[in-house]
Amino acid sequence: MNKGRILIVDDEDIVLQNLSDYFVNIGFDVATAHDGEEALKTYVPGVFDCVIADLLMPRMDGIALLEAVKRRDDKVIFIMITGYPSVDSAVDAMKIGAFDYVIKPFKMEDIQIKIERALNTRKAEESLRKMTGLMWGLILSIPLWLILGIILGIVWK
């Protein structure tokens, strides 16, 4: 059962491998990249549900990657991870659109819960939008049917 598709970006092979193995084992489809530039070549809007990226990486850091990904797909869930936390980087990441900011070392289960909660929230919002559209369709169609019924009632008399 595929729970979703995740792109994991980190310049540390051990972190990349551990995250990848964990999420594959619990049912996610995973792609990996070693830096932001490689991630942008891999990232396709609408294909990935979530991006987990390290803050400090060579060539393109996590903040620049976050900005580029959000320009392409503002609905993607982006989780920033870092071993060098600062208030400024956390605030910047959240302002740009990161869903969460996680400090290394972290528990895999914590990131799993954050991702699943975000995916469930997004699904609920999509369902609500669909139901709202259906409701408006019904509301707008009722007067049309009433008018048609009145017209047909007059014609058939």
Number of C-alpha atoms within 10 A of each C-alpha: 7 9 14 17 19 25 21 24 30 27 17 12 12 10 16 20 13 11 20 20 13 15 21 16 10 12 13 17 18 19 18 21 20 18 24 28 18 14 22 16 9 14 20 12 15 13 13 20 20 22 27 26 31 30 31 20 19 13 10 16 17 25 23 16 22 26 16 14 22 18 12 15 16 16 16 23 22 27 25 24 24 21 13 11 15 11 8 9 17 20 13 13 23 18 10 15 19 22 18 18 21 21 16 12 10 12 10 12 11 10 19 14 11 16 23 13 12 19 18 12 12 16 12 12 12 12 12 12 12 12 12 12 12 12 12 11 11 12 11 11 11 11 11 12 11 11 11 12 12 12 11 11 10 9 8 7 5
